[in-house]
Amino acid sequence: MKILIYALFLSLAGISGLFYTSPEKPSKPATVAENKASFKSWQASPAGVEFQLWETSPIGKKVHAGAVKINRAIRGNASLEGVVTSLSLPEGSRVGYGFMVKIDGAEYMLAFGEEAGKEFAELRGLQVNDKIIIKSHHVSKAPKYAYPILSATYVTKEQKFIFKRKAIQSGC
């Protein structure tokens, strides 16, 4: 009788183990047609319509022109020379710590994200009209802001690093 119970228990454990360890089917990447359909449905949504109206407004055109102006340099991994114009971001900004900088005659929000510890201590020592060299990895635009938003990889002043983004520790 004990052998029969053990045999039933082991077979039940083995079968249930198959269900828990069966690999999930990998999801297929979206096709071009699916991406286009998804984009069309977003454009028809209230958020998409609002974004399109903002893009065609004078402020939206100015922001887009500023983003396009430096996008090639960012993609080419070039350093950008800028001048600090304000030590704070516009009122109501939610991009974390940052300041305003002028690059090639256009104003940008230079955003660093949320502060953790004393990582922005040297950045806080900057003054208005300081010349800095910026390496950025991304420029974005949002209807909430009247300026393109730069995400800095590093910032130097007089060949001295004053900010360097930390590499992400987790992941591939």
C-alpha positions, 0 to 999 in steps of 0.5 A: 500500500505504501508503495502504491501511495508513493508511486501515485505521489511521485507521478502526480509531482512529475506531471505537475512539474511539467505544467510549471516548467513548460516554456512559454511561447515567445511573442512574435515581434510586431509586423510593420502593418501592425505597427502602422495600425497601432500608430493610426489608432493612437493618432485618432485617440484624444492624446494623439490629436492633442499632440498633432495640434501641438506639433503644428502650433508655433511652439511645437514647430520651434521645439521640433526645429530645435530637436532636429538641429542637434539630433544629427550631432547626437546620433554622430556621438559628437560633443555639443558646446553650450552656455548655461542660461538658467540654473533652474528649469521652467516652472512645473517641470517634472524631469528631475534636476536640470538647467537651461542651456543654449546650444547653437542659438537654441534653448534646451532643457538639460535634464539629469533625472532624479537626484540620488545622493550627492551626484549633482554636487559639481553641477550645482557649482555652475553659474549662468554664462558658464561654457560647458561641453555636453555629450547627450544620448537622447533629445525629446520633446513634449507638449508640456514644455516649450523647449526640447529636452536633452538627456546628458551622458556627461558634462565637462567644464574646462576639460574636467568631468562634472557629471557622468551618467552611471551605467545601468548595472542590471540587464543584458 
